[in-house]
Amino acid sequence: MARKKIREYDSKRLLKAHILRLKNIKLPLNVTQVRADTNFVELLDANPWLKSTKLVVKPDMLFGKRGKHDLVGLNLDFSGVEAFIKARMGKVVDMDGCVGSIDTFVVEPFVPHKQEYYLCMQSNRLGNDISFSDAGGVEIEENWDRVKKITLDAEQPADAAALAPLLSTLPLELRPDMEAFIQACYEVFLDLDFTLMEMNPFTLDSEGKPFPLDMRGELDDTAAFKSGKKWGELEFPLPFGRSMTSAEEYVHELDGKTGASLKLSILNPKGRIWTMVAGGGASVIYADTVGDLGYAEELGNYAEYSGAPNTQETYAYAKTLLDVATSNADGRTRALLVGGGIANFTDVAATFKGIIQAMKEKAEAIKAANMRIFVRRGGPNYQAGLALMRQMGQDTGIPVEVFGPETSMTVICAKAIEYVKGGQK
């Protein structure tokens, strides 16, 4: 499972469409999106409700606490929304240390209300958690003791008995509608492969029906093969303040074309410890170990390949990573960790062939960057794979140290750091 955040606009769009499809509930939830290239005349023509109601406007950039940073416009007419957006579009803001510019807004009707509630559905390793509070809104953290949580097994329905502990403090007259709303949202959560659906707050509209005000969602992007058509046109935006380098964009494109998983995030282009790790869990262990040993600031990247990519895919991936890892050479030593755990089904020799091809092509750049390669791998055909790595080092003159599963993953991290320390100026 890969949890990917989506914009509030898409969370609400999906909820509105599919709560109607699945439960025949018509949420009075109009929502539209504004980007830098949006034509406001065309926007108004496509969404006539913008003319007839007071509106709310706020950035849709995957960060919270917008109201506390004067980034929410309330009870505005359309001309006020347009002015609000134009005054803030492209504005650079610092959100708890993440700095970036605002380029996407969400616009929806303004709903006067008195009471605010909190609802969150989140997947865990064994099932799903549902949390609820009758004290939602911007002060939810200060009122966290009022949040109630239940955990449902994967096949367990969110029936009245299961939800009763969440709603025990509500007035009796509110419980039926609230129960039906939570059940309907949970069905959408499951059907669309949400991993997180949070409404903070939601309220009751003029007819007393639950209505989400602020909402955030995450989807399991590995479920696109079965839920992609239901998601429709959907992006998985980068975290606020983050933009892709050309290398990251290329790997992202590779990842989208394969059934395997290929990931690359550049953390420090001038870093001297780089990773090319098989498996999501192992990649985290390698990165965490480098940090625990005091060298987080020298970690050049986070990388992961898994799902048995073929030789051509691993070649393209490795070549791209090596291009970045050997640039910015400054005469100091560098290390590349080519590691992983013990594979279950991946042919280690097959994936190593693509990596070795890339290393041979980049041999001169690797040596010019004073880079030593530390290899640790186990799994099907690993002996042949390690032998190929040793032979590559002999053929090219690239310094390579090769280890099998008898050596722990953390040991080669320490070896890489010792090598890098020895070449400090």
N, C-alpha and C positions, 0 to 999 in steps of 0.2 A: 504494500500500500504506500502510495506517495501522496501526502497531503499538500494540496496546492490551493493557495488563497485566491479567491475571486473577488471582483468588485461588488460593492453594495448593490449597484444597479442590477447586476446579474443575479445576485442572491434573491432580490425581490422579484425580478422578472420570472425566475424559475419557480419560486414559491407560488406566485399568482397563477401561472399557467397550469401547474401540475396539481395544486390543491383543488383546482376546478376539475381537472381531468380525473383525478383519483377519488375525490370525495364530493364533487359537485358543490363546493363552497366557493362563492363568488366574493373574493376579497376586494373591497373598494380601494384597490392599491394601484394608483397610476404613478408611473415613474419614467423618467427619461434621462438621457445622458448628454452632457455638453463637453466637447473637446475644443482644442485650440482652433480647429478648422470648421467648427460648427457654424452654419448659417442660421441666424436667429429667426429670419422670416420663414425659412423652410421648416425649422423646428416647430414654430407656432402652427403652421399649416398641418403638420403631421400629428400634432398633439393639441387639439382644440380645447381640451380641458385646462390648458395653461391660461386661457383667457378668462375663465369663469370662476376661479377660486384663488384664495390666497395661497402662497407657496413657501416652501422651504428649499434652500439651496446650501450645499456643503461640498467640500472636496471629496472625491471618491478615489483615494490614493493608498488604501490599506494601512492607514494609521487612525488612531482613536483620539479622544479628548479634543475634538475639533472645536467644541463650544468654548472650552477653556482658552483657546488660542484665537478667538475672534474670527473663526473661519466658518461660522454658521449664520446664514441669513434667515430670519423668521418672519412670517406673516407679511410677505412681500407680494406686490403684484408683478406681472411679467417684466415690466420695464425696470422695476427694482432688482429683479433677479439678473437681468442683463447687465445692469450697472455693477452689481455685486461681483459677478463673474469677471467682467472686463477689468475691474480694479485689482483682481487677485490672480488672474490667469498668468502663469509664468512666474509668479512670485516665489522667491527662494525662502524657505522656512526651515527652521531647526526643530525637529520633533524628537526631543530626548536624545540628542546626539546624532540623529540621522538627518542629514541635510540634503534637500532636493527642491526641485521646482514643481509647482502645482500645474497639472495640465489636463485634469479630468474632474468634472463636477457631476453630481447627481441632483436632480430637481424633482420635487414631488409635492402633493398638496400639504398645506399646513392643517394639522388636526388639533384643535384646542382640546386640552385634557387636564384632569386633576391628578389622577392616579397613574403611576408608572410601575410596570412589572418587568421581571427578568425571566428569560427562558434560554436555556442552552442545551443542545444535544451534541454529544461528542463520542466518537468511537474510541474504544480501548482495545486491548489485546484479546479480550474474551467476549466482549459484547459492546453495549452502548450505555453511556451515562446520560440521564436527563436531570437538569437542575432547574429550579424554579424559585422565585422570590416575589413577594408582594411589595418589595421596596427596591425597585430597579431604578435606573437612571445614572447620572454622573457620580452619585455617591454610593454606587453599588459596593465598592471596595470597603468603604467605611461601615457598610451594613452587611458584611459577608456572613455574619452569624445568623442572618435571617434567610440565607439561601439553603434550600433543602435539596437533597440529591438522592436519586435512586439509580441502581444499575440493573439493566436488563440483559439476560443472555441473548445470544445472537438470534435465536428463534422465538424468544418470548415476546408476546404482544404487549403493547402499552394499553392494557385494558383498565377498567375502572378501579379494580383492586390494586393494580400496580401503581396507578397514579394517585391514589387516595392520600398517601403521606405528603405529597407535594402540595395538595390543595386544602389541607386540614385547617389552615388559618383563614381561608376565604369565607366570606358570608355565603350562606347556603344558596342564595339565589344566583350567585355568580358561578358556582361550581359546574353546572351542566355545560354551559357554553365554553368555559375555560377547558374543561376536560375534552370536549369535542375538538377544540382548536389544537390542543397539544397532540391528541391522537392523529389528527390530520397532518400536522407538521411532521410528526414522526414517520408517517407513511411516506411523505415526500422525501424525507431524509434518507430512508432506506431505498426507495425506488430509484433515486437519482445518484446514489453513491456519494452522498455528503459524508464527510468525516467530521465536520463542525457546522452547526447551524445555531447562531446566537442572535438573540434579539434583546438589545439593551438600549432603551427600553421598548416594550410594546405597551399599548394602552387599550382602552375601550372607546370605540367611536360613538357617534351621537345615538346610535341604535343599541349601544351596549355590547357590540361585537368586538372581539379581540382584533387589534390592528397594529402591525409592526411599525415602529418609528425608525429606530436605528437597527441595522442588521449587518452581520458579517457571516461569510460562509467559506468553507474549504471543501474541495472535492477530491476524491481519489482519482488522480489523472490516469492511473493504470486501468481504470474501468471505462475508458473512452470507447473501447470496442463494443461495449454493450449499452452504454448510456449516452454516447456522443450525440446521437440523433436527437435525444430528448434535451440535451443541453443547448443545442442549436449553436449559433455563432457565439463563441465564447473565447476569451483570452485568459491566460494565466499570467497576470502582470508580475513584474519583478517587485521585490520589496521596495518601499519608498527610499529614495536616495541612491538606488542601485541601477546601473546601466551596464549592458553587455559590451565586452571588448569584441573585436572581430573574431578572435579565437573562440571565445565563449559562444558567439552566435553560430559559428561553423559547427561546433560540437552539438549545439542545441538542434541544428538542422539534421545532423547525423542521427541524433537520438530519435527524432521524429520519423525517420525513415526505416527504423529497425525494430524488431521485436525485442531486442536486447536493451540494456540501459547504459547510456554513455553520458557522464556528467563531468563538467569542468567549471570551477569557479576560481578566478584569479583573486588571491587575497593580497599579495604583495609582489608586483612585477620584479622587484629587485631582491626578493627573498632568495635564500641560498639552500633551503631544504624544500624539495619538491616530491610530490607523491603521484604514483600511478597504481592505484590499488583496486584489486578485484573484490567486489562485494560491498554493499552499503554499510553493513556492520563493521567490517574490517577497516573501511576507509575512515570511519569515525574513530576507531581505536588508534589508528596511526596518527591522525591529526591531534587527538586528545593527548596521546603520549608525548608528541613533540612539544605541545604546550605545557604538559605537566613537568617536563624536563627543563623548562625555562627558555624555550626557543620559539615561542609562538610568534614573536615578531619577525622571525626569519622564515616562517612557513609561507612558501610562495603560492600555494594553491590548495584547494580541496578537489579531489578527483575520484571518480568511481566508474568502473566498468563491470557489468554483470549480465546474467542472462545468456551466457554463451554466445557473445558476438563472434562473427566469422573472421577469417584472417584479414580480409580487405577492410572490414570495419575497424578492427583493432589497429591495423596499419595507419589508416587515416586519422584515427583518434590519437595514437601515440605520436605521430609526426607533428600534429598540431600542438600537442602538449610540449614536445621537445623544442619546437620553435620558440615558444614562450620561455621555457625554463633555461634555455641557453642564451637568450638575449640579455642585454644589460650586463654582460660580463665585465667585471672590474678587477680581474686578477686574483680575487680571493677564491678559495675552494667552495665547491657546491656539491650537494648530494641529491640523488634521485632514489626514492624508495619504490621499488617495484614489488609489491607485496600482495598479500591476501591471506585468508584463512586456509582451511582445507576444503577444497571444492567438493560439492556433492555430485555434480554431473558435467561441469565444464571440463573439456579436454584442455589441460594446461598447456601441452605442447602446441596445440593448434592455435590458441590465443597468443602464445609466446612468439609464434612464427611471424605474425603481423607486427608485433612490437620489435622484434629483432630486425625485420626489414627496415623499419623506420630508424632504428638506432644505427644501422649500417650506413644509411643515407645521410644521417646527421652526425656521423662519427667525428668529422673534423670540428664541427661546432661544439660537440660534447667535450672533446679534448681541449679546445680553446677556452672553454668555460671552466676548466679545472674541475670537471664534474666526475665524481665516482658514483657508480651505480650499485645499490644494495638490493639483492633479490632474495625474497623468501616466499615459498609457495608449497602447497601440498594439494593432493587430490588426484583424480584420474590422469594417468600418464605424466605425472609430475617429474619423474626421474628423467624422462626424455626431454622434457621442457627445460629443466635445469641444466642438462648437458648441452643443449643448444645455446643457452645463455653463456655458459663457460666458453664454448667454442667461438661465439661471437666476440667475446672479449679478447681471445687469442688472435683472431683474424684481424681485428680492427685496432688493437692497442688501447681500447677503452678499458679503464680500470673497473673491474666488476668483482664483487664478492657475492657468492651464491650460497644459499642456505635452504635446507628442506624443512619439513614440519617438526623436526626434532629441536629446532631453534624457535623460540617464541617471537611473536610479532614485535613485542616491545624491545627485544634485544637489538634488532637491526636499527630501530630508531635511535637507540643510544650510540650504536656504532657510527651512524650517519652524523650525529651531533659531534662526536669526538673528532671525526674527520673535518667537519666544518670549523670546529674550534681551533684545530691545528693550523688552519690557513687564514686566521684572522690577522688583520693589520692593526 
